[in-house]
Structures are given as C-alpha cells and as structure tokens.
Amino acid sequence: MPAPDTAQAFTDATLSGDHLFPRAGADELRAWLRLVLSVGRATGRRLLGALGTPQQVFDSPLGMLRELVTPTQLQALAAPPGELENCLTQTLNWLDGGADRQVVTLGDPLYPAALLNAADPPLLLHLRGRHDLLTRPGLAVVGSRNPSAQGTDNATAFARCLSEAGWTIVSGLALGIDGAAHEGGLAGPGRTIAVLGTGIDRLYPARHRDLALRIAAEGLLVSEFPLGTPPLRENFPQRNRLIAGLTRGTLVVEAALQSGSLITARLAAENGREVFAIPGSIHAPQSRGCHALIKQGAKLVESAQDILEEFQMTKENGPLTRTGTSPRRLAAMSNSGTEPAADDGPPDEVLTALGHDAATLDMLIDRTGWPAPALAARLLELELEGRLQRLPGGLYQRRGLA
C-alpha cells in the first residue's frame, strides 16, 4: 500500500477501515514510543501522513525530513531519546500484567473512531479494562472538584440513568463530580471510562485508587501518557481534550467560572459535540460556570431524559429498549435525574420555607415564624436525614427530592 501524502489521507485511510498499521509488536511499539517521545503528537501525525509508519519515518533520508520538521525536531529524530528503552521495558512489563491491557496506536482497528473525528488525536493510547466500551455511545460528565452535596447527587443520578439507557459515562477520575459520575456509570450496563492525566500505572488521586480498580475491572481506564508519568498540572487539560473527544456530548453538572470543566465543554463544542449544563442557584459559586455555558448556547437540562431526547435515544427500537430500561421507568427516574422516591407524607414546613435556593437561619425564622432553637433543631434533623445540607456561611440548601 503506498504511503499517504498527508496527515488527512492517513486519517481517511484509518476511518475507511483500510488500516495502515497492524497491532504493534515489540519493535513496532518501540518505533511508536520513539516517535511520541521525540516529536509529540502534531508533528508525529504530520510525519505519519507524509511517510507512512513510524519506522518509515526513522528510515527516511535526512533531506526528506528537513522539509517536514524544524532543525530542533530533526535533531530529536536523529537518535533515539535516552528514556526510550526504559519506557519500552515498562510498557512491555505492564502489558504482561493481564489480557485486559493493551496499547492501541493511531492506525489500529481498535483506535476509537470518535477521537479520529476530534482535534489533536493522540498517537497511542494505553487501555486497561473493557476495550469494547470505546465503540459505545459516550457522554462526558464533568464538574467541580468541590461540589455541593446536591451536585454530587445530581452527577451520580444523571450518570446512572444514562448508563441504564446504554450510554457509557466518560470522566476524568478527579475528586468531586468526576468520581460521582463514575459511580453512577458503574451502576448501569453502559459502565464508565476514566481518562487519566497520568500514566495508566499511576492511579491519581490516591483517594480514588479503589474506584479506579473497580473501573479497570468493570469499565475502562485510558491514558495517552507514557508509563510512570506523574500527576503534572499541564497534563490535565490534555486529558480534558480526550474526555471531550471520546464522547458525543458533555454534561457539566457544577463548575466555577474558572474551571477545567469549562475547558472540556469548550473543546466539545469546538469538535461539534453537544454541550449540556445543569442550572443551579444564582447564589452558588458552583453554578456560575453552568449559567455562563447556558448563556453561550449550552442546552439547559433538568433531567437525564432531556439529554436522551436530544439524542433521540428513547425510541422503541433504540438502545433504551435493548438495555431493559423501559421508557416509562426512565421517565420516572428522570423527573429529577434520580430514582423514583417513595411518598414521604405531607410536605415539610421547613423545607417548603427553604425552597430550592440556599437560605440562612434568620431568613428561615422570618419565613416560618418558628423560634430559633426549635428551627435549628429541625434543620439538624433534616441534615441527618440527608434532606438538606449546611453550606459555608451559615447557609442551608435542600437536596434531591427532599
């Protein structure tokens, strides 16, 4: 097969199923790792488009390479980088750790098609877990690392409902909304994919190690970074582009105005994917990023059903029926993004006075006319029941279907 003349031709051949490269053996893996370590993604893709396989790149005359790269890059291509052999050994040892582990290169049939249609696809991916999840429809669920209790509940419930409908939940394994989204995804047949900002052998943060191991067993871990890569600040925005690229849309649950979640949403929009946002209280800092996205054209959603309807996934012959979740049950679950609640009796006077925005004790005294000691006692009871939460600044906010 003749080598393609451009990176676009390389991508077109991959998308057509006429894959240029077989799955990498040790020698091929060495060539791929050398390309990644020497010049990175963008230059690597350009060289592949012009010259063919990684080994063909390194076998090309210097005169030909000079026309494609800068002098600094040419020097980097001239000899293998010092860390190459150690990186190769680490990767081969990691691959020996189980049949669920694989390195997928840009020309591999297993390389996710969604990434080929996104900007800046990586040259290779490390996978651990269920590789088949890369072929399923995916939705990114992202948000604050310091969410409200309601935000955590929403992330888990939306993810669970979408997973029940056959969608694979994709997130970044971070604390807060990411972790809640993975938990919800694992609760349904759609499962979940965690995209790491570290090497796939470095499970970060440490508090999510057990969650990551569950995802490896029941879902899928993905990383583009070489084995052993530590948690570096600059790598997490790179991870976010994969979260956006692997999915058909991104749901932002809670986010401040300066948030990595907004980066993920922007990348999703730039890739032509849908962006959804859950609105919140106008007084909550965690809601301001979502409100900004809605102002910019993101779709406001109040239930998981809103997302499914956007993608037309509730048809009688669609994935919803195949996963065993009936439209009627899904609608009941989706009224607030969670499972149907039992009848808890008459409305609670304090919760009715609280409404759906945060309020102080003094505000609730004015609304209810209750004496402060009795009201404080009732608020504590409701907090212990999980029906409201206490926020910084002496504020109270109701949770879920309370």
Disulfide bonds with the S-S distance in Angstrom:
none
